[in-house]
């Protein structure tokens, strides 16, 4: 199947202070994106099955706020300002039916 999703990001913490660089903490806005999912279910018997699935999601997060060395500000450096959060999930589960 395919559909839309609503994704809640974390924050990106880049601490380069040990090598003479800045300590940046960047927060991102929640974002909508698309996903596609394929699943397979194999029954061992009437009550026991194994499920496997692969999900691809496409989402881009936009910077909402950030700090550099503790000073609030925005970062406009391309990949950091708009973070590609797309990826694949592989799912595997064992199901017991009653």
Residue, then its C-alpha position, 0 to 999 in steps of 0.5 A: x500500500x501507499x499513503x501519507x504520513x506525519x513525521x515528528x523529528x528529533x534534534x540534530x546535535x553537532x558538537x565539534x568543539x573537541x576539534x576547534x569547531x562550533x557546537x550546533x543544536x538544530x531543531x526541525x519542524x514536524x513534516x508530512x511525507x509519503x510512504x509505500x509499504x509491502x508486507x508478506x504474511x506466512x502461516x505455519x499453522x492456523x494460530x502462528x504466522x511470521x510477517x515481513x515487510x519493507x517500508x519506504x518513506x520520503x520526508x524532508x524536515x525544515x529547520x525551526x530553530x537552533x543554537x550555535x555555542x549556546x547562542x540562538x540562531x538559524x543555519x542556512x547551510x543547505x543540507x542542515x537547513x532542509x534535512x532529508x529524513x527519507x529511508x527504509x524500514x524492514x519489519x519482521x514479526x511473529x504473530x500468535x492468533x487466538 
